[in-house]
């Protein structure tokens, strides 16, 4: 998969652009609804000898339109790229999204960024996709502008799971409330969180449970405060683990959010290293304990539960 900033950056052959089939969207999470859509488009592109192109935006439009909104993205942009590549996308066009860009009338966006490509054959739209200033662009407008160019426009049906429309917003709600099993069903895989190990206050080591203190991007959504059974990927290896998300209320209950992972049977200094945490099951909500000894006893119980759970996976 090649990552480009404009459709017109797709390499030409003998002065001609290759024929393409194209879809457009944010694809945050690349969930089961996205994958159903993208697999169908890929299959059609293969059958019609078209290159499969996905157009998306970076940063996510919400980052510009609602800058006060933190912890929004389900995936990092690198994760999104990897998931789209795995689905057979040939070219990923990442258009830079700015405040000025958000004010473009839909006709200008289409004509400048998409229909200027002279060998667009098929244009696939999600059932609820809207674009341009105030989201005034819709299927009818796309069809009207594409007709004189002989571009075939298809609208894709909505995708439901358990009689519910699958959406990135719904998945965010599940993650934010700690319902990671529900999020996993809609993602089609466990929820992952990536971050860098930074120096913490060393309390875990003092009480017999050393943890890696993870710093994640403020753009990435974090599960609801509590204790989770996890698996952690480090340096190509997978380690069973347990992860606590919260404010450490037993010690001082600050507003700073801590993400701390205890990797089982692991004793290596990994400050500055990247970890990828896979969330499997919520054990319990965060709780303030009367004493540190009560906290230690609970952690021991949590670890026993996590090891038993992972042993059954």
C-alpha atoms as a printed R data frame, in Angstrom:
    type eleno elety resid chain resno       x       y       z
1   ATOM     1    CA   UNK     A     1   0.000   0.000   0.000
2   ATOM     2    CA   UNK     A     2   1.290   3.441  -0.911
3   ATOM     3    CA   UNK     A     3   0.396   6.421   1.272
4   ATOM     4    CA   UNK     A     4  -0.043   9.696  -0.607
5   ATOM     5    CA   UNK     A     5  -1.472  13.161   0.031
6   ATOM     6    CA   UNK     A     6  -3.359  13.632  -3.245
7   ATOM     7    CA   UNK     A     7  -5.054  11.422  -5.796
8   ATOM     8    CA   UNK     A     8  -2.960  13.164  -8.432
9   ATOM     9    CA   UNK     A     9   0.172  11.778  -6.734
10  ATOM    10    CA   UNK     A    10  -0.761   8.273  -7.935
11  ATOM    11    CA   UNK     A    11   1.975   7.322 -10.424
12  ATOM    12    CA   UNK     A    12   1.103   7.520 -14.113
13  ATOM    13    CA   UNK     A    13   2.048   4.984 -16.765
14  ATOM    14    CA   UNK     A    14   2.842   6.401 -20.222
15  ATOM    15    CA   UNK     A    15   1.242   9.682 -19.178
16  ATOM    16    CA   UNK     A    16  -2.012   8.052 -18.052
17  ATOM    17    CA   UNK     A    17  -3.441   7.535 -14.591
18  ATOM    18    CA   UNK     A    18  -4.447   3.956 -13.771
19  ATOM    19    CA   UNK     A    19  -8.183   3.170 -13.371
20  ATOM    20    CA   UNK     A    20  -9.368   3.242  -9.765
21  ATOM    21    CA   UNK     A    21 -12.296   2.466  -7.517
22  ATOM    22    CA   UNK     A    22 -12.532   4.867  -4.583
23  ATOM    23    CA   UNK     A    23 -14.211   5.229  -1.224
24  ATOM    24    CA   UNK     A    24 -13.890   7.968   1.364
25  ATOM    25    CA   UNK     A    25 -14.286   8.176   5.126
26  ATOM    26    CA   UNK     A    26 -12.550   8.521   8.484
27  ATOM    27    CA   UNK     A    27 -12.489   4.763   9.194
28  ATOM    28    CA   UNK     A    28 -11.601   5.255  12.858
29  ATOM    29    CA   UNK     A    29 -11.346   1.801  14.408
30  ATOM    30    CA   UNK     A    30 -11.690   0.028  11.033
31  ATOM    31    CA   UNK     A    31 -14.550  -1.896  12.671
32  ATOM    32    CA   UNK     A    32 -16.586  -4.828  11.324
33  ATOM    33    CA   UNK     A    33 -18.871  -2.469   9.385
34  ATOM    34    CA   UNK     A    34 -15.913  -0.763   7.751
35  ATOM    35    CA   UNK     A    35 -14.344  -4.114   6.931
36  ATOM    36    CA   UNK     A    36 -17.519  -5.462   5.358
37  ATOM    37    CA   UNK     A    37 -17.652  -2.382   3.131
38  ATOM    38    CA   UNK     A    38 -13.962  -2.415   2.249
39  ATOM    39    CA   UNK     A    39 -13.843  -6.142   1.485
40  ATOM    40    CA   UNK     A    40 -16.777  -5.755  -0.897
41  ATOM    41    CA   UNK     A    41 -15.144  -2.808  -2.663
42  ATOM    42    CA   UNK     A    42 -11.818  -4.646  -2.896
43  ATOM    43    CA   UNK     A    43 -13.556  -7.635  -4.478
44  ATOM    44    CA   UNK     A    44 -15.275  -5.430  -7.058
45  ATOM    45    CA   UNK     A    45 -12.044  -3.586  -7.837
46  ATOM    46    CA   UNK     A    46 -10.232  -6.873  -8.410
47  ATOM    47    CA   UNK     A    47 -13.006  -8.130 -10.706
48  ATOM    48    CA   UNK     A    48 -12.931  -4.890 -12.736
49  ATOM    49    CA   UNK     A    49  -9.116  -4.529 -12.783
50  ATOM    50    CA   UNK     A    50  -9.215  -1.312 -10.763
51  ATOM    51    CA   UNK     A    51  -6.783  -0.129  -8.135
52  ATOM    52    CA   UNK     A    52  -8.473   0.161  -4.742
53  ATOM    53    CA   UNK     A    53  -8.163   3.659  -3.268
54  ATOM    54    CA   UNK     A    54  -9.236   4.904   0.166
55  ATOM    55    CA   UNK     A    55  -9.393   8.644   0.788
56  ATOM    56    CA   UNK     A    56  -9.287   9.764   4.406
57  ATOM    57    CA   UNK     A    57  -8.222  12.742   6.490
58  ATOM    58    CA   UNK     A    58  -5.397  13.517   8.864
59  ATOM    59    CA   UNK     A    59  -5.824  14.647  11.529
60  ATOM    60    CA   UNK     A    60  -9.332  13.354  12.196
61  ATOM    61    CA   UNK     A    61 -11.768  16.250  11.468
62  ATOM    62    CA   UNK     A    62 -12.931  16.270  15.110
63  ATOM    63    CA   UNK     A    63  -9.418  17.310  16.136
64  ATOM    64    CA   UNK     A    64  -9.891  20.555  14.186
65  ATOM    65    CA   UNK     A    65 -13.624  21.129  14.614
66  ATOM    66    CA   UNK     A    66 -13.701  20.274  18.335
67  ATOM    67    CA   UNK     A    67 -10.125  20.861  19.566
68  ATOM    68    CA   UNK     A    68 -11.226  20.711  23.200
69  ATOM    69    CA   UNK     A    69 -12.261  17.095  22.765
70  ATOM    70    CA   UNK     A    70  -9.463  14.827  23.994
71  ATOM    71    CA   UNK     A    71  -9.157  11.036  23.934
72  ATOM    72    CA   UNK     A    72 -11.309  10.549  20.874
73  ATOM    73    CA   UNK     A    73  -9.522   8.230  18.450
74  ATOM    74    CA   UNK     A    74  -9.981   4.453  18.640
75  ATOM    75    CA   UNK     A    75  -6.804   3.879  16.621
76  ATOM    76    CA   UNK     A    76  -3.603   5.777  16.098
77  ATOM    77    CA   UNK     A    77  -3.047   6.817  12.486
78  ATOM    78    CA   UNK     A    78  -0.344   4.145  12.169
79  ATOM    79    CA   UNK     A    79  -2.789   1.487  13.388
80  ATOM    80    CA   UNK     A    80  -5.373   2.688  10.870
81  ATOM    81    CA   UNK     A    81  -2.823   2.444   8.059
82  ATOM    82    CA   UNK     A    82  -1.894  -1.106   9.027
83  ATOM    83    CA   UNK     A    83  -5.537  -2.237   9.236
84  ATOM    84    CA   UNK     A    84  -6.361  -0.701   5.850
85  ATOM    85    CA   UNK     A    85  -3.281  -2.258   4.266
86  ATOM    86    CA   UNK     A    86  -4.359  -5.664   5.589
87  ATOM    87    CA   UNK     A    87  -7.660  -5.205   3.721
88  ATOM    88    CA   UNK     A    88  -5.910  -4.849   0.382
89  ATOM    89    CA   UNK     A    89  -5.982  -1.084  -0.126
90  ATOM    90    CA   UNK     A    90  -3.603  -0.145  -2.939
91  ATOM    91    CA   UNK     A    91  -3.413   3.604  -2.338
92  ATOM    92    CA   UNK     A    92  -4.277   5.452   0.866
93  ATOM    93    CA   UNK     A    93  -4.802   9.166   0.281
94  ATOM    94    CA   UNK     A    94  -4.457  11.132   3.523
95  ATOM    95    CA   UNK     A    95  -5.760  14.643   2.885
96  ATOM    96    CA   UNK     A    96  -4.576  17.233   5.392
97  ATOM    97    CA   UNK     A    97  -7.601  18.515   7.305
98  ATOM    98    CA   UNK     A    98  -7.486  22.161   8.401
99  ATOM    99    CA   UNK     A    99  -9.990  24.786   9.533
100 ATOM   100    CA   UNK     A   100  -9.915  26.362   6.049
101 ATOM   101    CA   UNK     A   101 -10.409  22.969   4.439
102 ATOM   102    CA   UNK     A   102 -13.509  22.395   6.583
103 ATOM   103    CA   UNK     A   103 -15.195  25.441   5.008
104 ATOM   104    CA   UNK     A   104 -14.878  24.159   1.422
105 ATOM   105    CA   UNK     A   105 -18.244  23.832  -0.326
106 ATOM   106    CA   UNK     A   106 -18.877  20.170  -1.221
107 ATOM   107    CA   UNK     A   107 -18.746  20.917  -4.967
108 ATOM   108    CA   UNK     A   108 -15.278  22.448  -4.612
109 ATOM   109    CA   UNK     A   109 -14.043  19.523  -2.541
110 ATOM   110    CA   UNK     A   110 -15.284  16.987  -5.095
111 ATOM   111    CA   UNK     A   111 -13.986  18.805  -8.142
112 ATOM   112    CA   UNK     A   112 -10.600  19.733  -6.656
113 ATOM   113    CA   UNK     A   113  -9.702  16.648  -4.657
114 ATOM   114    CA   UNK     A   114 -11.518  13.732  -6.297
115 ATOM   115    CA   UNK     A   115 -12.992  14.396  -9.728
116 ATOM   116    CA   UNK     A   116  -9.799  16.026 -11.005
117 ATOM   117    CA   UNK     A   117  -8.475  12.468 -11.219
118 ATOM   118    CA   UNK     A   118  -9.139  11.550 -14.835
119 ATOM   119    CA   UNK     A   119  -9.507   7.781 -14.517
120 ATOM   120    CA   UNK     A   120 -11.936   7.394 -11.614
121 ATOM   121    CA   UNK     A   121 -14.285   4.580 -12.576
122 ATOM   122    CA   UNK     A   122 -16.223   3.669  -9.439
123 ATOM   123    CA   UNK     A   123 -17.084   5.861  -6.444
124 ATOM   124    CA   UNK     A   124 -18.386   4.025  -3.368
125 ATOM   125    CA   UNK     A   125 -20.145   5.958  -0.612
126 ATOM   126    CA   UNK     A   126 -21.238   4.818   2.824
127 ATOM   127    CA   UNK     A   127 -24.981   5.049   3.456
128 ATOM   128    CA   UNK     A   128 -24.623   8.018   5.843
129 ATOM   129    CA   UNK     A   129 -21.589   9.780   4.399
130 ATOM   130    CA   UNK     A   130 -21.814  13.578   4.170
131 ATOM   131    CA   UNK     A   131 -19.011  16.003   3.379
132 ATOM   132    CA   UNK     A   132 -18.063  19.599   2.714
133 ATOM   133    CA   UNK     A   133 -18.939  22.697   4.740
134 ATOM   134    CA   UNK     A   134 -21.730  21.889   7.209
135 ATOM   135    CA   UNK     A   135 -21.861  18.399   5.656
136 ATOM   136    CA   UNK     A   136 -23.990  19.676   2.791
137 ATOM   137    CA   UNK     A   137 -22.591  17.152   0.316
138 ATOM   138    CA   UNK     A   138 -24.526  13.926  -0.108
139 ATOM   139    CA   UNK     A   139 -25.108  11.004  -2.457
140 ATOM   140    CA   UNK     A   140 -27.348  13.004  -4.815
141 ATOM   141    CA   UNK     A   141 -24.731  15.725  -5.270
142 ATOM   142    CA   UNK     A   142 -21.983  13.182  -5.924
143 ATOM   143    CA   UNK     A   143 -24.129  11.395  -8.479
144 ATOM   144    CA   UNK     A   144 -25.012  14.664 -10.230
145 ATOM   145    CA   UNK     A   145 -21.375  15.752 -10.565
146 ATOM   146    CA   UNK     A   146 -20.134  12.298 -11.528
147 ATOM   147    CA   UNK     A   147 -22.713  11.616 -14.235
148 ATOM   148    CA   UNK     A   148 -21.138  13.755 -17.016
149 ATOM   149    CA   UNK     A   149 -17.765  12.155 -16.219
150 ATOM   150    CA   UNK     A   150 -19.148   8.606 -16.586
151 ATOM   151    CA   UNK     A   151 -18.160   7.774 -13.017
152 ATOM   152    CA   UNK     A   152 -20.297   5.018 -11.533
153 ATOM   153    CA   UNK     A   153 -21.541   5.964  -8.037
154 ATOM   154    CA   UNK     A   154 -22.771   3.340  -5.585
155 ATOM   155    CA   UNK     A   155 -24.173   3.836  -2.097
156 ATOM   156    CA   UNK     A   156 -23.409   1.051   0.343
157 ATOM   157    CA   UNK     A   157 -26.026  -0.339   2.759
158 ATOM   158    CA   UNK     A   158 -25.741   0.197   6.502
159 ATOM   159    CA   UNK     A   159 -24.205  -2.665   8.449
160 ATOM   160    CA   UNK     A   160 -25.946  -4.006  11.560
161 ATOM   161    CA   UNK     A   161 -24.778  -6.348  14.304
162 ATOM   162    CA   UNK     A   162 -27.327  -7.724  16.769
163 ATOM   163    CA   UNK     A   163 -29.935  -5.409  15.220
164 ATOM   164    CA   UNK     A   164 -27.781  -2.344  15.898
165 ATOM   165    CA   UNK     A   165 -25.994  -0.140  13.376
166 ATOM   166    CA   UNK     A   166 -22.237  -0.462  13.887
167 ATOM   167    CA   UNK     A   167 -20.465   2.878  14.260
168 ATOM   168    CA   UNK     A   168 -17.225   4.292  15.613
169 ATOM   169    CA   UNK     A   169 -19.276   6.443  18.006
170 ATOM   170    CA   UNK     A   170 -20.932   3.382  19.532
171 ATOM   171    CA   UNK     A   171 -17.553   1.688  19.975
172 ATOM   172    CA   UNK     A   172 -16.194   4.798  21.696
173 ATOM   173    CA   UNK     A   173 -19.139   4.681  24.080
174 ATOM   174    CA   UNK     A   174 -18.405   1.034  24.933
175 ATOM   175    CA   UNK     A   175 -14.699   1.689  25.519
176 ATOM   176    CA   UNK     A   176 -15.378   4.787  27.577
177 ATOM   177    CA   UNK     A   177 -17.750   2.863  29.841
178 ATOM   178    CA   UNK     A   178 -15.390  -0.105  30.207
179 ATOM   179    CA   UNK     A   179 -17.557  -2.489  28.139
180 ATOM   180    CA   UNK     A   180 -14.584  -3.802  26.225
181 ATOM   181    CA   UNK     A   181 -16.267  -7.100  25.289
182 ATOM   182    CA   UNK     A   182 -18.934  -5.122  23.424
183 ATOM   183    CA   UNK     A   183 -16.237  -2.982  21.803
184 ATOM   184    CA   UNK     A   184 -14.364  -6.136  20.789
185 ATOM   185    CA   UNK     A   185 -17.478  -7.565  19.109
186 ATOM   186    CA   UNK     A   186 -17.881  -4.447  16.976
187 ATOM   187    CA   UNK     A   187 -14.177  -4.040  16.237
188 ATOM   188    CA   UNK     A   188 -13.821  -7.711  15.346
189 ATOM   189    CA   UNK     A   189 -10.678  -7.828  17.506
190 ATOM   190    CA   UNK     A   190  -9.629  -6.759  21.016
191 ATOM   191    CA   UNK     A   191  -9.191  -3.065  21.688
192 ATOM   192    CA   UNK     A   192  -5.515  -2.022  21.675
193 ATOM   193    CA   UNK     A   193  -3.764   0.921  23.283
194 ATOM   194    CA   UNK     A   194  -0.233   1.936  22.376
195 ATOM   195    CA   UNK     A   195   2.118   4.056  24.460
196 ATOM   196    CA   UNK     A   196   5.627   4.749  25.705
197 ATOM   197    CA   UNK     A   197   6.952   3.616  29.086
198 ATOM   198    CA   UNK     A   198   7.792   6.618  31.261
199 ATOM   199    CA   UNK     A   199   9.141   6.900  34.779
200 ATOM   200    CA   UNK     A   200   6.441   6.702  37.429
201 ATOM   201    CA   UNK     A   201   6.596   7.047  41.200
202 ATOM   202    CA   UNK     A   202   7.775   3.472  41.754
203 ATOM   203    CA   UNK     A   203   4.960   2.523  44.139
204 ATOM   204    CA   UNK     A   204   4.200  -0.738  42.348
205 ATOM   205    CA   UNK     A   205   7.705  -2.024  42.864
206 ATOM   206    CA   UNK     A   206   7.654  -1.039  46.541
207 ATOM   207    CA   UNK     A   207   4.501  -3.098  47.172
208 ATOM   208    CA   UNK     A   208   5.687  -6.104  45.166
209 ATOM   209    CA   UNK     A   209   3.943  -5.448  41.850
210 ATOM   210    CA   UNK     A   210   6.253  -3.491  39.546
211 ATOM   211    CA   UNK     A   211   4.400  -1.751  36.743
212 ATOM   212    CA   UNK     A   212   5.250  -0.046  33.480
213 ATOM   213    CA   UNK     A   213   3.772   3.449  33.528
214 ATOM   214    CA   UNK     A   214   2.389   4.081  30.022
215 ATOM   215    CA   UNK     A   215   2.096   7.483  28.402
216 ATOM   216    CA   UNK     A   216  -0.366   7.493  25.498
217 ATOM   217    CA   UNK     A   217  -1.309  10.184  23.003
218 ATOM   218    CA   UNK     A   218  -4.026  12.540  24.336
219 ATOM   219    CA   UNK     A   219  -5.873  11.844  21.061
220 ATOM   220    CA   UNK     A   220  -6.434   8.164  21.910
221 ATOM   221    CA   UNK     A   221  -9.471   6.976  23.828
222 ATOM   222    CA   UNK     A   222  -8.764   5.161  27.095
223 ATOM   223    CA   UNK     A   223 -11.051   2.585  28.746
224 ATOM   224    CA   UNK     A   224 -13.038   3.507  31.842
225 ATOM   225    CA   UNK     A   225 -11.097   3.579  35.103
226 ATOM   226    CA   UNK     A   226 -10.493   0.130  36.538
227 ATOM   227    CA   UNK     A   227  -8.429  -3.055  36.381
228 ATOM   228    CA   UNK     A   228  -8.224  -5.107  33.184
229 ATOM   229    CA   UNK     A   229  -6.847  -8.452  32.076
230 ATOM   230    CA   UNK     A   230  -4.488  -7.634  29.221
231 ATOM   231    CA   UNK     A   231  -1.794  -8.954  26.951
232 ATOM   232    CA   UNK     A   232   1.147  -6.691  26.259
233 ATOM   233    CA   UNK     A   233   3.350  -6.729  23.183
234 ATOM   234    CA   UNK     A   234   6.931  -5.616  23.690
235 ATOM   235    CA   UNK     A   235   9.806  -6.051  21.267
236 ATOM   236    CA   UNK     A   236   7.902  -8.634  19.223
237 ATOM   237    CA   UNK     A   237   6.976 -10.758  22.245
238 ATOM   238    CA   UNK     A   238   3.564 -11.135  23.903
239 ATOM   239    CA   UNK     A   239   3.364 -11.089  27.717
240 ATOM   240    CA   UNK     A   240   0.344 -11.832  29.890
241 ATOM   241    CA   UNK     A   241  -0.404  -8.812  32.045
242 ATOM   242    CA   UNK     A   242  -2.844  -6.860  34.132
243 ATOM   243    CA   UNK     A   243  -3.453  -3.141  33.602
244 ATOM   244    CA   UNK     A   244  -4.793  -0.486  35.932
245 ATOM   245    CA   UNK     A   245  -6.298   2.747  34.621
246 ATOM   246    CA   UNK     A   246  -7.109   5.480  37.108
247 ATOM   247    CA   UNK     A   247  -6.050   8.157  39.556
248 ATOM   248    CA   UNK     A   248  -4.412   6.042  42.293
249 ATOM   249    CA   UNK     A   249  -7.043   7.042  44.886
250 ATOM   250    CA   UNK     A   250  -5.536   4.917  47.679
251 ATOM   251    CA   UNK     A   251  -2.455   7.136  47.578
252 ATOM   252    CA   UNK     A   252  -3.509  10.642  46.581
253 ATOM   253    CA   UNK     A   253  -6.406  10.581  44.063
254 ATOM   254    CA   UNK     A   254  -5.238  13.283  41.667
255 ATOM   255    CA   UNK     A   255  -6.851  14.232  38.378
256 ATOM   256    CA   UNK     A   256  -3.864  12.869  36.443
257 ATOM   257    CA   UNK     A   257  -4.771   9.655  34.672
258 ATOM   258    CA   UNK     A   258  -2.328   6.771  35.155
259 ATOM   259    CA   UNK     A   259  -2.075   3.709  32.907
260 ATOM   260    CA   UNK     A   260   0.041   1.075  34.636
261 ATOM   261    CA   UNK     A   261   0.729  -2.433  33.393
262 ATOM   262    CA   UNK     A   262   2.173  -5.330  35.380
263 ATOM   263    CA   UNK     A   263   3.748  -7.830  32.982
264 ATOM   264    CA   UNK     A   264   3.821 -11.317  34.493
265 ATOM   265    CA   UNK     A   265   7.198 -13.064  34.825
266 ATOM   266    CA   UNK     A   266   8.994 -10.016  33.497
267 ATOM   267    CA   UNK     A   267  11.849  -8.050  35.051
268 ATOM   268    CA   UNK     A   268  13.487  -5.758  32.513
269 ATOM   269    CA   UNK     A   269  14.089  -2.003  32.462
270 ATOM   270    CA   UNK     A   270  11.977  -0.753  29.541
271 ATOM   271    CA   UNK     A   271  11.847   3.019  30.067
272 ATOM   272    CA   UNK     A   272  11.364   4.767  26.737
273 ATOM   273    CA   UNK     A   273  10.161   1.609  25.000
274 ATOM   274    CA   UNK     A   274   6.859   1.225  23.136
275 ATOM   275    CA   UNK     A   275   4.177  -1.134  24.435
276 ATOM   276    CA   UNK     A   276   0.990  -2.312  22.734
277 ATOM   277    CA   UNK     A   277  -1.649  -3.326  25.290
278 ATOM   278    CA   UNK     A   278  -4.518  -5.603  24.257
279 ATOM   279    CA   UNK     A   279  -7.537  -5.341  26.573
280 ATOM   280    CA   UNK     A   280  -9.372  -8.622  27.153
281 ATOM   281    CA   UNK     A   281 -11.597  -8.343  30.226
282 ATOM   282    CA   UNK     A   282 -12.526  -5.821  32.891
283 ATOM   283    CA   UNK     A   283 -11.885  -7.218  36.379
284 ATOM   284    CA   UNK     A   284 -13.304  -4.397  38.487
285 ATOM   285    CA   UNK     A   285 -13.755  -0.635  38.783
286 ATOM   286    CA   UNK     A   286 -11.154   1.563  40.414
287 ATOM   287    CA   UNK     A   287 -11.522   1.671  44.190
288 ATOM   288    CA   UNK     A   288 -10.016   3.576  47.111
289 ATOM   289    CA   UNK     A   289  -8.764   1.150  49.765
290 ATOM   290    CA   UNK     A   290  -8.567   1.934  53.512
291 ATOM   291    CA   UNK     A   291  -4.927   0.852  53.716
292 ATOM   292    CA   UNK     A   292  -2.058  -0.086  51.417
293 ATOM   293    CA   UNK     A   293  -2.231  -3.654  52.773
294 ATOM   294    CA   UNK     A   294  -5.864  -3.865  51.633
295 ATOM   295    CA   UNK     A   295  -4.743  -2.703  48.199
296 ATOM   296    CA   UNK     A   296  -1.974  -5.339  48.093
297 ATOM   297    CA   UNK     A   297  -4.441  -8.089  49.025
298 ATOM   298    CA   UNK     A   298  -6.813  -6.958  46.245
299 ATOM   299    CA   UNK     A   299  -4.017  -6.815  43.651
300 ATOM   300    CA   UNK     A   300  -3.037 -10.389  44.545
301 ATOM   301    CA   UNK     A   301  -6.648 -11.441  43.985
302 ATOM   302    CA   UNK     A   302  -6.764  -9.531  40.679
303 ATOM   303    CA   UNK     A   303  -3.559 -11.202  39.452
304 ATOM   304    CA   UNK     A   304  -4.863 -14.685  40.350
305 ATOM   305    CA   UNK     A   305  -8.064 -13.922  38.446
306 ATOM   306    CA   UNK     A   306  -6.136 -12.584  35.437
307 ATOM   307    CA   UNK     A   307  -3.840 -15.620  35.258
308 ATOM   308    CA   UNK     A   308  -6.807 -17.961  35.480
309 ATOM   309    CA   UNK     A   309  -8.672 -15.994  32.788
310 ATOM   310    CA   UNK     A   310  -5.649 -15.970  30.477
311 ATOM   311    CA   UNK     A   311  -5.109 -19.677  31.098
312 ATOM   312    CA   UNK     A   312  -8.599 -20.294  29.708
313 ATOM   313    CA   UNK     A   313  -8.104 -18.126  26.611
